[in-house]
Amino acid sequence: MKNNVWAKTILATYKYLDILASSIDKLVEKQALNSFYYVSGSKIDNSVMAVSNRIIELMERKKKLINFKVATGQALENIDSSLAEILIERYMDNNASEDIAKRHKLAMRTYFRRLYRAEELFMSAMDKIGYSEKYLYNTLKDEQIVMDIYRNFLLKKSAENDFEALEQAG
């Protein structure tokens, strides 16, 4: 059974992407405005080329995050709207599963089956537009907040698997 860790990570991270992009804009501005006063012990770090390269790296990082956000929106549009609603309510709005199930008039088991199916379809849609799990990892591995969220979901899934193994053994 697939654990859909990337689907959960992408959806939970979505709400932070604007903040991250804004932070990058501030870093770019700071690099540009303070480049004259930048001190690192080496005049090479203060050269026009070095400052330009740091700004270009930051802008590339921002471009990846914006593309990531656009791809997430496209993937949500390409799955059944009722399933997309469940994903948005659960991961983007951070609503409790019980509340979502009630709102959609679903039994809890049905809700969890639909949530799992929605995660699978979402990742399939992401894959179709070029955002496979491998690509996501390679593209986002240096984004600390994204990887922290990914690791949290991975640890939670690992704990659930350990608990299931204990239940089966006991």
N, C-alpha and C positions, 0 to 999 in steps of 0.2 A: 504494500500500500504506500503510495507516494505521500509525502508529508506537506507539499505545497509551501515550503518555507519561503521561497522567493516570492510567491504570490502575496503572502502575508506581509513580507518585508516591503515590497513595492507599494502596496496599498497603504500600509501604516506610515511609510515615508512620504507619501504624496503631499500631505498637508504641510510638510516642512520644506518643500522644495523652493517655494517663493522666499522663505526666510534665508535659505542657503544662498540663493541667487543674489539676494539683497546684500548679504554679508560679503559675497565675492565682489560686488560692485564697490562696496566700501573699501575693501582691500586694494582694489585697482586704483581707486581715487587716492588712497593713502600712499601707495607706491609712487604714483605719478607726482603728487604734491610734495612728498617728503624725500624724493629721490636725491635732491640736492644736499639734504642734511643726513642722508643714510650713512651710518658708520658701521663698518663691520671689521675694521682692521685692514682692509684691502681696498685699494682704489679701484680694482677690477670689478668688485661687487657694485660699485657706484657708477660704472660706465653706462652710457646710453644703451649699449647692447645688453648689458646685464639687467637693467631696469626694464627694458623692452621685453626681454625674454620672460621675466617674472610676470609681467602684465599679460603677455600672450598665453602663458601657462594658466593663469587665472581665468582668462576669457575662454580658453578651451574647456576648462573645468565647468564653467557656467554653461557653455553650449551643451555639454553632455547632460547636465542636470535638466536643462530646458527640453532637450530631445527626449529624455527619460519621462518627463512630465507629459509631453505631447503623446508619446507612445502609450502611456498608461491610460490617458483619456480615450485614445483610439481603440485600445483593447476593450475597455469598458463598453464603448459604443457597439462593439462587434459581438457582444454576448447578449443573451436574453435580458431584457430590461428588468424583469423581476429579480433575476439573479444578480445583476449589477447593483440593484438597490440594496440587496442584502450585503454585498461586499462593501459598498460605500458606508452603510449604517454601521457595520461591524468594525471595519478597519480605519476608515477615514474619520467617521464621527465618533468612533469608540463607544458605541452603545452596547449595553449588556445583551448577551444572547437571549435571555428570557424576554427582555423588552421587544427585541426584534421579532421573535417568534410570536408574541402576542399581537404585535402590530400587523403582522402578515397572516394572522390566524392559522398558525402552524403548530403542530405538536413538536416538542423539543427534538425528538428523533428525526422527524421530517426536516426541521430547521437545519440540524447538523448535516444531514445528507445533502440538502440543497446548498449549504455553505461550502461543503467539500466539493460538490460538483461545480459550483460557481468558481472556486479557486482553480480547479482543473481547466475549465473552459477559459478562464482569464489567462492562465499561463499558455494555453494553446494559442490564444489570440496574440499574446505577446510574442510567442515564437514565430508566428506567421508574419509578423511585421519586423522580424529580425532580432528580437530580444530574447534569445534563448537563455537558459540558466547559465551556460558557460559564458556567453557574451555579457550578461549582467554582472557576473562575478568579475570578469576581466575589466569591465568598464568602471565598476563601482568599488573595487577593492580598496582604493585609496580614499574613499569618502567615509570618514570615521563614523559619522552618525548613521549612515546607511548600514555599515557593517556591524555596528553595535546592535541595531535593531535586528539584523539578520541573525547574529549570534544569540540574541535573547530568544528568538523563535526557535532556533536550532536547539538550544539548551532545554527549552520547554518541551519540545518534541522528544528529545532524548530522555527526559524525566518521565514523560508519559509512556514511552516504550519500556523503560525500566520498571515502572509500576505495573504495566500489563504483563511483563515477564514474571514478576513476583506473584501476581494474582494467579497466573497459569501454573506456576510451580507449587503454590501453596494450596 
